[in-house]
Amino acid sequence: MRPLRPPVLIVPGLGNSGPEHWQTRWQQQNPDFIRVEQADWDQPDFTDWLNRLDAAIRACPTPPLVVAHSLACSLVAHWIARHGGNLHGALLVAPADIDSDSHTPPETHGFRPMPLARFGCPAIVVASRDDPYVDFGRAQHFARCWGARLVDAGACGHINSSSGLGDWPFGAALLAELATTE
């Protein structure tokens, strides 16, 4: 990937993104990408996670482009609901359905309810047809409410390292598209 104009924040979800996850690979290939670090990746504290995201966004010299995965998609939606859409854009991949007991673990329930306010920035939601953490119809609903474009990733699980995506060039192309959005 070539360097992108807006700052890019990598925002992993529950458990962080391991060494084979596309978020980690993107960050390794792009040293200027900034990972939003959390104090506890396995027992997330909503307020702490939100404050850390807010601090990372405020530290950017210009509105950043956020790249969120799973639980972090709801985190970004909460941030936007509280602070407005002062982002260059948002790439929201495999949003976990935090409102569903059957799709998400109890550790995520502190992020409820899923904010459904329209985003004030360009956004793309990428969803898989067989994601164990969200029904495709719910992901469509989130995208509609957020005013985001929905990209159907087909059947590729949770769009994580278990999906075998490697560097995930398709996702990188979506990121590049958002980066050039004015």
Disulfide bonds with the S-S distance in Angstrom:
none
